């Protein structure tokens, strides 16, 4: 798990799932991969939640700015 991007983690998680689904791994290796997969899934979940929060904060901020501009009448101004 050297790479920390969401995409890298997701790709590795996909590899793990494919390996486990084949069902031809020794028990110890399967358990090890399963544990790694759980850690990756948790990390991906945290990254997604963080991204959702960031988008929400930005969106709410933009809406407030837009509402403030409309309240000032800037929404009715012609484009220059």
C-alpha positions as CSV (number, residue, x, y, z in Angstrom):
1,X,0.0,0.0,0.0
2,X,2.8,2.4,-0.9
3,X,0.6,4.6,-3.1
4,X,-2.0,6.8,-1.4
5,X,-4.2,8.0,-4.2
6,X,-7.8,6.9,-4.2
7,X,-7.4,5.5,-7.7
8,X,-4.3,3.4,-6.7
9,X,-6.1,2.1,-3.6
10,X,-9.1,1.2,-5.6
11,X,-7.1,-0.6,-8.3
12,X,-5.3,-2.6,-5.6
13,X,-8.6,-3.4,-4.0
14,X,-9.9,-4.7,-7.3
15,X,-6.8,-6.9,-7.7
16,X,-7.4,-8.3,-4.2
17,X,-11.1,-9.0,-4.9
18,X,-10.2,-10.8,-8.2
19,X,-7.6,-12.9,-6.4
20,X,-10.0,-13.9,-3.6
21,X,-12.8,-14.6,-6.1
22,X,-10.6,-17.1,-8.0
23,X,-10.5,-19.2,-4.9
24,X,-7.1,-20.8,-5.6
25,X,-5.0,-19.0,-3.0
26,X,-3.6,-20.8,0.1
27,X,-5.5,-20.0,3.2
28,X,-2.8,-17.8,4.8
29,X,-2.4,-15.7,1.6
30,X,-6.2,-15.3,1.3
31,X,-6.5,-14.1,4.9
32,X,-3.6,-11.7,4.4
33,X,-5.2,-10.3,1.2
34,X,-8.6,-10.1,2.9
35,X,-7.0,-8.0,5.7
36,X,-5.3,-5.8,3.2
37,X,-8.6,-5.4,1.4
38,X,-10.4,-4.3,4.5
39,X,-7.7,-1.6,5.2
40,X,-7.9,-0.4,1.6
41,X,-11.7,-0.3,1.7
42,X,-11.6,1.7,4.9
43,X,-9.0,4.1,3.5
44,X,-11.1,4.6,0.3
45,X,-14.2,5.2,2.4
46,X,-12.4,7.9,4.4
47,X,-11.2,9.5,1.2
48,X,-14.7,9.5,-0.3
49,X,-16.2,11.0,2.9
50,X,-13.5,13.7,2.9
51,X,-14.2,14.5,-0.7
52,X,-18.0,14.6,-0.1
53,X,-17.4,17.0,2.8
54,X,-15.1,19.2,0.8
55,X,-17.6,19.4,-2.1
56,X,-20.4,20.3,0.3
57,X,-18.4,23.0,1.9
58,X,-17.4,24.5,-1.4
59,X,-21.0,24.2,-2.8
60,X,-22.5,25.9,0.3
61,X,-19.9,28.7,0.1
62,X,-20.7,29.3,-3.6
63,X,-24.4,29.3,-2.9
64,X,-24.0,31.8,-0.2
65,X,-21.9,34.0,-2.5
66,X,-24.5,33.7,-5.3
67,X,-27.3,34.5,-2.9
68,X,-25.4,37.6,-1.6
69,X,-24.8,38.8,-5.2
70,X,-28.4,38.3,-6.0
71,X,-29.4,40.3,-2.9
72,X,-27.2,43.1,-4.0
73,X,-28.9,43.1,-7.4
74,X,-25.8,41.8,-9.3
75,X,-27.9,39.0,-10.7
76,X,-29.8,41.5,-12.8
77,X,-26.8,43.3,-14.2
78,X,-25.9,42.9,-17.9
79,X,-22.7,41.0,-18.7
80,X,-19.8,43.2,-19.7
